[in-house]
């Protein structure tokens, strides 16, 4: 689900600003020439002009030094120096690359100094590639069936340093498979088919024919039935910048992937100015948390200043444990956090990082518990050996009540040990290898130990109850409010009524919605499905709009043990058992083919059965009827859309940062993969709200949409950006997006201006090769032509054209900034790595940024 944000090979190097600059950088003079204009009273002679003019003082002449020309030449020389340095840097980079390639390919070629086709493919990291074979054939200038290192390096130097015409000729030769000097329709079709394979696109044969025809007809200007070099050049020149970038991209494709170097990020990164600026709310909150712990530490040190060092350290740990064992609970009061989002405090508190802080505080609890325990052990040893008059041994102090410490029957030490054991169990079972390794039940049940943990803490610590009483009361109220009994009383029984099995392991659940179940766009719920796991609750974003009545949607991607089990369950469920969800085919049983059940068609079977007299024709027909029932059962199970009736429990809703969407003037929704689910809810809700603003003229009966009052919604423009790796992922919501496009609303915000679209969509497919890549240019130009002709994107079927590759966030945000639709806020849901990139770009353009934990 998570899109890869690392730059692709072939997309991370910057080419020359022009080919002439790359080959012939402008010389920079060593000195600065000062322009001197000599004005004589009687005449001006050409002979007075010298390469290095001398100043001669004469009564009959006036000398003027042009300072402006001097400055101008100085600025030009500075620019030329910068261009020269840039050109030299690029040349050095190219030279290093070529040298590295020569070394690498010599290793591959071995002692014979020649590379065959298979070695060439291995070097490029491909198994079967039209482009790899074409490159090999073109580099093999002597047609010997192998490439010498000299031939390879000559080809690479041509691609990186040759003239644009040479590079374009190379591209033409790649497409001209038979070497006839022109590209025919079949060759172009072969190229486009290979481009589709490289871009992981799955299009039908008819679509491929359409792409071939539209591109061929556009390039074949003279209708000769073939595309010449000049015609290909003319077609590519219609797309500015493609030829230059294409040739560089083609050369970079030959660069073997470099070993990935993970950027080392330690705790020191948290103290950089950039990190603090990008995470201001979190940093301030963390600073406040640290100050509280330091304040408690200082108070404890002062209070126990007369005690020995072990006692002081133990009390420091205990006092901080009082606070942290309370605070770890506050961070999980979901209902309270949801209510806080509707208050001004939401603008100051990092509410979206509550889980992250919960984990951090849990770690601090473990840290202070270790300090607290070790200090008490040290103090016990200290008392035994340095204060013998107390007549207490270490064992007496640590494992009995003889020391008399504790506000409940002197039980501080004997309650401390079970607290420590429970804490160790909870910490270990909360680690990712348990929680996400298919052992969620272990995580869940060990986390239930918080009940005896807090009870023992109240007995153990004399003042812990003061910290715990308020959040503990809120927690108990939330637990009662979230219990199945209360939820059943409020909402009644809820069921999954329909299931859509979507590509890439995504399960679309349609759940019955109680009339009094209220939520906001982008909210999430916890769901429990007893037939999957009786005690597991899992959070998922609601993907339907709040305005939709009767049901809610969830889109669940298979990414773990529970979600995989969910998809498998509904994949094998026979929808005929609507009222009996407990009847499920857990494993598909192997069934005989209906042909095998028709005994008359099997040689030898009829004779044996009839001879034995044990089976009659009626018995055979029963077997045939049974075979037909099994076949019908298999067909029902194989359905992708199933009407079902599976009991489930829901807990929520709980708010996220997207609750601010209707307080935003210009919203940018960025969804990566299945992170699109909250955006789908928002888009639907926006459409519903604008439909409510529909007006009808009483005279002409013309219907139009007007702006909504700021009290109801401040939103004026929505830009929706969806990023997927492959084509199939778009199928998750393509029906919804198609519906939104068809009902797209144009609103006139001012009387003297034309109506504008409220929602604008941008689709990106990262696996697809772009126009700047030799493996994608033909296909992308053909897709552009098809889209221009039919106003339909062939990849998704939408009107919005799907762009190949990763988004250029600087370009996108620059255009958004120019629209002047109000203050821009970006809402993101997807992989954390991509979120960091977008957040940094938002800082550059002064856009607000909000991320939903994913």
N, C-alpha and C positions, 0 to 999 in steps of 0.2 A: 504494500500500500504505500509505502513511503517512497516518494520520488527521489531519485538520486540527484544530489545537487552538485556533484563534482563535475568540473568541465570535461567534456569529451576530448579525446585525442583528435586533433584537427580543428578544434574550435578555440584553443587557448593561446594561440600565437597571433601577433599582429603583423600584418604584411607591410610592404613598402607603401608610402603615401603615393608614390608613382613609380613606374618602372625606370624612367629616366633618372630619377633621384637615386634609385638603388644602384644603378650602374655608373652614373657620372655625377657624383655629388658636387654641388657648386663650390668652387674654390673660395676661400676666405682670405682676403689680403692681409698681409702682415702689418701694414700701417694704415692709418686713416688719412684719406685725402681731404684737404681743405679746399673748397671751391673759391677761387679768387676771380672776381670780375674787375677788369681794368677798363675804365672809361676815359678815353682821351677826349680833349676838347675839340681837336681837329679831326682825328681819324683813329680807327682801330685796325691793327694789322693781324692777319692770321698767324704770322710768324711769332707773335708774342705768346701764343698758346704752347705750353711745354708740358710734358708728362709730370715733371716736378717743378711747378712754377716758383720762381724766385720773386721775392718782394723787392721792387726797385722804387725808390722814392724819387719823384720828379715833379718839378713845379707845374708841368703841363698835364699831369694826370691825377686822378682821384682813385684811391684804392678803397674798395668795399669788400668786406669779408662776409659771405652769405652764411650766417649762423644756422638758418633753417635748413639749408642744404646739408650742412655738416651734421646736424642732428638726424636728419633723414637717413643719410648714408650710415650713420652710426647704428640706428635702429635696424636698418636692413642687414647690416653686417652681423648684428646680434642674432637676428632671426636665422640668417644663413648658418651661423655657428651652431645654433640649436638644431637646425635641420641636418647639418653635417654629422653632429654627434649622434642624433637619432638614427641616421642612415648607417653610420659606422657600427652602432650597437646592433642594428638588425643584421648587418652583414656578418658581424662576429658571431651572432646567434646562429645564423644559417651555416656558417663555416664549421662551428662546433658540432651542429647537428649532422652535417655531411661527414665529418670526420668520425663521429660516433657511429653513424650508419655503416661506414666502411669497415670499421673494426668489428661491429656486430655481424655483418654479413660474411666477413672473412671467417669468423668463428663457425657460422652455419655451413659455409661452403667447404670447409675443411682443407686438406692438403691440396686437392685438385684445383682449388680456386674457382670452381664453377658451382652454380646453384641450379638445381632442376626445379620443376614446377612444384613438386610436393614440398621441397625445402623452402621454396618461396612462399607457399601458402602457410607453412608452419611459422615462418618469420613474421607473417602478417597476422597470425592468430586466427586464421579462417580455415574451414574444411572444404567448403564448396562456394566459390564466388565467381560470378561472371567477370567482375571487375578485376579480380586477382589474375585470372587467366588472360584477360586482355592486356593488362599491364605487363605481364610476363612476355607475351608475344611481341609487344612493341619494344620492350627493352632488349629482347633477343634479336639484335640487328642482323646478325649473320645467320639467323634461322637454324642454329645448331641444336636446338632443343634444350639448351642450357644457357645461363647468363654468367658471363665473367664479371668479376667485380668492377672492371673498367667500364663495361657496358652499363651496369647498373648505376654507377656514379655519374656517368655522362647523362643518363636520363634524368636523374635527380637534379643535377645542376641545371639542366634545361628547364625543369619544372619550377625551380626556385629562382633562377636568374635570367631565364630567357625572356624574349620579348612577348608581349601579350598575344601577338599573332601566332608565335610558336606554340605557346601553351594552348591556345584555342585549337590549333591544328592537332595537337596531341589528343584533346578531348574528342575532336571529330573522328580521329583514327580509332579511338576506343569504341565509338558507336558504329563505325564502318567495319563490321565484322569480316566481310568477304574481301575487303581491300579494293573495292571497285571504284573508289573515288566519290561515291555518293551513298546516302543512307536510304534504303528502301523501307517500305511499310513493315515488312516482316522483321527487319533488323531493329527498327524502332520499337516494335512490340516486344521483342526479346529484351531490349534494354529496359523498357518500362516494367516488364515482369520481374527482372532482376532488382530494379529499384524498389518494387513492392516487397520483395523478400528481405532486402536490406532494411527496410523501414517497418518490418513486421506488420504489414498491411494485408488484410484478407479481403480481396474484392473478387467478384465473379468474373467469368470470362467475358460476359457482355460488357461489364464495366471496363475491363481492360481494352476491349475493342473500341469503346467510346473514347477512352483516354488516348489511345493510339490515333484514332481518326482526327480528333480535335487538334492534337499537337501537330500531326503530319500536315493537315490542311492549313494550319496557321503558318508553318515554316515553308511549305512548298508553294512559294508565291507564283511561280510560273506554271503551276499545275502540270509539271513534267512527269510526275509519278515518282520522284526521288528528291532528296534534300541534298543540295550541294553545300560546300564549305561556306560560301558567301551567304546562303540562305540561313544556315544555322547561326552564323555570326550575327546576321540582321535580327533574328528572333531573340537571341540572348541579349542584344543591345537594347531591347525594349525594357529590360529589367536592369536599371542602373546599379553598378557596383558588383554585379554577379560575376562577370568574367574575371575581374581581378581577384575577388575573394575565392572564386571557384578554384582557380589554379593553385592558390596557396593551400586551400582545403584539400585538394587532390594530392598535393605533395605531402601534406601532413598525415594523410591517411596511411602513407607508407612508413610512417614512424611507428615502430613497435611501442606498445604501451609501456610507459615508464613504471618502475616499481612505486607503488603507492606509499607515500610518506605521511603518516598520521601526525598531525600537528600536536606537539606535546602541550597540553594545557593543564597546568597545575593550579594549586590554590592561589598562587601569586597573581593569576589573571583576574581574580576577584577584586584586586586592589588597583587595577588600571583605571585611568580616567574614562576611557571608552566604555568599559563595562559598567561603571557607575552611572554614566550618562544614559546608557541604553536600558538600565534596570533601576531607575531612580526610586520608584516606590518600593521595590523589593529591598534595595540597599538601605533605605531609611527605616523600613520595618525591621530589618535584620540588625541595624545599629541600635534601634530602640530595644530589641530583645537582648542584645549583648549588654547594654547599659543596665537593664533590670537585673541580670545575673551578676554583673559587677557590683551593683548597689547592694544586693543581698549578701554578696561575699564580704564587702566592706563592713556592713552592719554586723555580720556574724563575727568577723575578726575582732571588732571593737567590743562586742558583747562578751566574748570568751577570751579576752586578752590576758587574763590571769591564769588560764589553763595551759597545759603542755601542748606542744605542737601537734601531736596526734589528735587530741581532742578538737583543736581548732580546725584542722583539715577535715575531720569527720563531720563537724557541725557545718562547715562550708558546703560539703556534699549534701548533707541532709536538708539544709535550707534551700539550696537550689533544686533539690529533688521535690520539695514541697511545691515550688512554683511550676516546674516543668511537668510534673505528673498531673497538674491541673491544666496547664496550657495545652498539652497534647490532646486533651479532651475537647477544649474550646475549638480547636482547629477542625474538628469533625462534627460540629453542630451544623449540619447541612441546612436545616430549615432556617436557623438564625442567620447563616451566611447569605441565604437567598433573600431574606428580608433586608439585610444590610445593603444589598445591591440597589434597593429603591431609595436609599438615603444618600445625602451628600458625602458620607464617609466612603462610599464606593470609589470616589475619585482619589482617595488617599491610601486605601488599604489594598494590598496585593491579594485580592480575594481569589484570583484564578490560580494562585500558587499554594493554596491551603494544603493540598496533599504533599507537595514538596516540603513545606515547612513541618508538616506532621512527621514525615520521615526524619527530618533533621532533628526535631525535638526528641524523637525516639532515640536517636543516636546519642544526644546529649544526656538523656536519662541513663543510658547504659554507661556513659563515661562517668557521670557523677556517682552512679551506684558502685562502680569499681573503686573510685576514690574513697567513698564513704565506708565501704567494706574493709578495704586494706587499712585505712586509718584506725578503724575500731579494733582490728586484729593487732595492729601495732600498739595501740593503747592498752589492750589486754596484757600483752607481753610486758609492756612498761610497768603496769601495776603489779604484776606478779614478781618481777625481779627488782624493781626500784622502790616499791612501797610494800615491803613484806608485812608491815604492821596491819594491813587490811586483811591478811590471811585469805587471799583469793588467788586461785590458779587461773591460767588462761582458759582452761576447759570450763571452770566454774562460771567465768564471766560470759563466755561466748555461747554456752549451750544450756545454761540454767538461769534461774531468776535470782540467784544469790547476790548479784551485784545491785539489785534493787532499782534498775533503770527501766523506765517505761511508765506511762501514765495509766495503763490498764494492767493491773496485777504484775507490774515489773516485767512485762513480756516483750520489751523492745528487741532484745537479742534473739529470743526464740522465734519471734515473728519475722525478723529480718531475713533469716535463711530461706524460708519458703518464698518470700517476696523475691529474693535474688534468683532462686531456681525458676520461678514463673517468668521473670524478666528475661532470663537467658533463653528459655524455650520460645518465648514470643519473638525475641529478636532474631533468632536463628530461623524460625519458621516464617518470618516475614521477608526473608531475603529473596531476590528474584529467582534463584534457581529452584526454590520451592513454589513460590506464588505463581510463576509463569511456566513452570516445568511440568504442568499436568497434575499438580498436587494441590489444587486450590482448597480442597476439603481440609487438608492439614493446616493450611494458613487460616482458614475460616475458624475451625474449632479451637486451635491454639490461641487465636485472638479473642475467643470468648473467655479466656482466662483473665481478662481485664476485670471481671466481676470479683473473683476472690482477691485479685491484686489490689484493688481499691479498698476492699473491706479490710484486708490486712494492713494496708497503709494507714487507714484511719486508726486502727488499734496501735500500730507501730509508732507513728509520729504524733506527738502531743498537740501540735498546731496545724497538722495537715487538713483537718476538717474545716478550718477557717478558709483555707484556699479553695477547698473542694465544694463547699456547700452550694454556692450560687451556680457554677457551671454544672455541678452534679444534678441539681434540680432541673435545670434546662434539659440536660441529657435524658433524664428519666421521662420528662414530658414528651420529648421528641420520640423516644422509644415507644411510649404508649400511643402517641399519635400515629406512628409508623407501623404499629402492630397489625397483623393480618385481621384480627378481630375488628379493630376500628376501621381499617380500610374496607373490609367487607360490609360493615355497617354504613359506611359513607358511599361507597361506589357499587356495592353488590358484587356479583361474580363477573370476572372478565375472562374472555377467551380469545385465542388466536383463531380467527375465522377464515383467513385466506393466507396462502403462502406462495410467493413467487421465487423460484430458484433461478438466480441470475448468474451470469458468467463470473469467473474468477472467485468462485466460492462465496458469493454474496447471497444472503437469504433475506428477502423482503417480507416482513411480517405485518399483516393487517390485524389489528387488535380492536376488539369492541371497546368503544369509549363511553364511559358513563356521562350522563348529561351534566353533572356537576363537577366534572374533571376540567379544571381551568389551567392553561399554561400559556407561555409566551414563546414566540419564535426562537428556536435555538436551544430551548430547555432540554434537559435530559431526565430520564427516569431509570430506576433500578427495576429489573424484571427477574422473576423467578418462575421457571417452568418445571413443575414437579416431575414430569416424565423424563426430563433431562437430568436434573439434579435437585433433590428435594430441599436442600439447604443453601444453595448458591444463589446469590443476588449479583447481577452484573449490570453496570451502567451503560446505557446507549442513548444517543441523541435522538430526539423525536424529529423525524424528517417530514412530517405533514404539517400543514398550517393550522393554527388554532381555530381558524374560521371554518375548517372542515368539520362537519357534524357526523356523529355516529361511529367514527373509528379514528385510530391513530396509526401512524406508520413507524416502523423501525427497519433500518437497513443494517444487517449484521454481517460483517466480513469474517470468514474463517481465518482466525489468526492465533488460535490457542486450543487447549483441550476442550473446553466447554463449547466454544463456537464451532469447532469441527464436529463435535458430537451433535450439535443442533442441526447443522446442515445435513449430516448423514441421516439423522432421524427423519427429517422431512423428505429427504431423497428416497427413503425406503418406505414411507408411509403410504398406505393405500387409502385414497380419499373417500372410498365407499363407507369407511367406518366413521361417519360424521359424529355419531353420538357415542362412539366407543373409542376414545383416544388411546385407551390402554392397550387396545388390540393393534399391534404394529409388527410388521415383518422385520425383525431385527437383522436378519441376514437373508439375502436372497438365496432361495433354494434353487439348485440346478434342476431344471425341468426338461423333459424330453421334447423334442420337436413334434409339432402336431402331425407331421408326416409319419413319424415313427409310431404314433398312436393309431394311425389308420392302418390296421393290420393287412388289409388287402393289397397294399402297395409294397409289402415287404416279402422278398423271396424266401420261401421255406416256412414262414411263420404260419400262413394259412393252412398249409398241409399238416403241419404238426398239430395245430390247435384242433383242426377238424378231425384229424385221426384220433386224437385223444378223447374228443367229445366233452372236454371239460369246459369249453368256452363256446358260447352261442353268438349269433350275429347281434343279438340284443346287448350282450355283454360288451361286444366290440363298440357298439354305438355309445354305450355308457363311458367307455374310455375316451372316445372321440369328444363327447360332451365335456368330459373333465378336462381334456386338453384345451378346448376352446375357452373354458373358464380360466384356466391358467394363463392363456394368452391374453385374455381381457384384463386379468389382474396385472400382468406385466405392463400392459399399455397404460393402465391407470397409474401404476407406480412411476412410470417413466415421464409422466406429465410434468411440465415445468410450472404450471399454475394449478394449484390444488385448493379446493374448498375443504376446510377442515374444521374441527371443533375441539381444540386443545386448551385445557384449563391453564391459566397463568395468573400470577399476582404481580401487581405493579406498585412501586413506591416512588412518590414524587408528586409533582415535578420539582426539579431543582434548577435554579437559574445559573446562567453563564454570562460572560461579558457581552454576548450578543443581545442582551436585553436593552442595551443602549442604542440599538440600531435605529429606532424611530426618533431618537433625539439627535441623530446625525444628519447633516445637510447633504453631504456627498459620501456615500458608503461604497467602499471597495471590498467585495467579498472574494476571498481567495481560498479555494478548496483544493487540496491535493489528494487524489485518490478518493477513498471512502470518506475523507474529511469534508466532502461536499454535503454531507447529510444536514448539518445545521443551516447551510446556505440554501438548500432546497426548501426548507421550512420558511426561511425568510423571504425568498423569491415569491412563493405562493401567497404569503401573507401580504406582501406589497401589492400584488395584483388584486387581491380581494379588497384591500382598502381603497385602491384607486377606482375600482369598479363602483364602490359606494358613492364616489363623487360624480357619477355620471349625471349629466344634465340634458334636458330636452327643450329645445326652443318651442314656445307655445304657438308661434306663427308658422314656421316652416317645418316643424317637427324634426329638425336636425338634432342628432345626438352628439354630444361631445363630453370630454372629461375636463374638469376644472381642477385647479390646485386645492389641496386639502389644507385646512387651517393648521397653524403651528401647534395649536393645543392638541390636535389629534395626531399629527405627524409632521416633523420638520423635514423629512426626507424628500429631496428633489431629484436625485440622480443615483442610480445604482450601477456600478460596473462589476460584473460577475466574471471571475477568472477561474477556470477549472483546468487543472493540470493532471493528465493521466499518462502512464507509460505506454499502454497498448490501446488498441482500437476497441477491444471488447469491453473495457471498463466504462466507456461512454454509454453502453447499453443500460447501465443502472438507472439513469435518470433521463435518457434521451426522449422518452415519451412525454415526461413532464416539461422538459425544455422546449420540445416542439409545440406543446400546447401554449406555453408562455409566448413563444414567437408569434403564433397565429393570433393570439389575443393581445399582442403588444399594444401598449397604450401610449398615445401621443398627447402630451399636455402642454398647453400654452401658459407659461407662468406670467407673462405680461401681454397686454392687449395688442401691442404693436409688434409682437414677435411670433414667428411660426411655431407650431407645436413641435415638441421634441420628445424623443423616446425616453421613457423612464428607466428602462432596463437595457443595458448593453452587455452583450456576452462576448467572451474571449475564450477560445478553446485552444489548448496546447497538448500535443502528443510528443512526449520526449523521445520515444524510440524511433520516430520518423526522422529521416535525413532531410535537411533543409536545402534551400536553393544554393547555398554556398558549398555544398558537398557534391562531388562528382557522382556519388551513389544516389543522390536524391534530386538533382536539378531537373532532369527530364520529367520525372513524376510530378514534382511540385508545380512546374509550369503548366503541365497538362491539367492538374487539379485546379489551378487558377483559371484556366480557360473554360473548363467545365462549369465552375462556379459563376463566372461572368456570363456564361450562356444561359444556364438553367436557374441561377440564383439558388443553388442547392449544393451543399458540401457532400461530396461522395463518401467521405469517411464516416460521418455521423448521420447524414440525411437532413441536417438542420440548415437553416439559411446562413448561419454564422460559419465562416470559413475556419476550419481547424488549421492552426499554425504548427509547423514542424519544429521540433527541438524545444529547448528551454526558453522561457520568457526572458526578455531583456528588461529587467525591472527599471533600470534608469530611463529607458525610452518610454516605457509604459507610464511611469509616474510623472515624467516630464509632460506628456500629453494630458494627463489628468489634471496637472497643475494649471495648464493653459486654459482649461475649460471654464474656470471661475464659477463653479456651481455651489460654492460655499466651502466651509471647512471640511477637509477630507479626513476620513478615518478608515483605516484598513482593518478588516476582521479576517483573521487567518485561522484555519484548522487544517493541520497536516503534520508532516514530519518536523521534528524540532530543528534539524539542520537547515531546512528551507526557511523555517520561521526566523532564524537568526539573520539570514541573508535579507529577507524582506524587512525585518525590523531595522537593520542598519540603513537600508535604502530609505525607509520612512523618516529616519532621523535626518537624512540629507535633505529631504524635501519638506521637512517640518510637518509631516503627516502624523496623526495619532495612530497608534498601533495597539491592537488587542488580539490576544491569542487564546484559543480554547485548547485546553490540555488534550492531547491525542495519544 
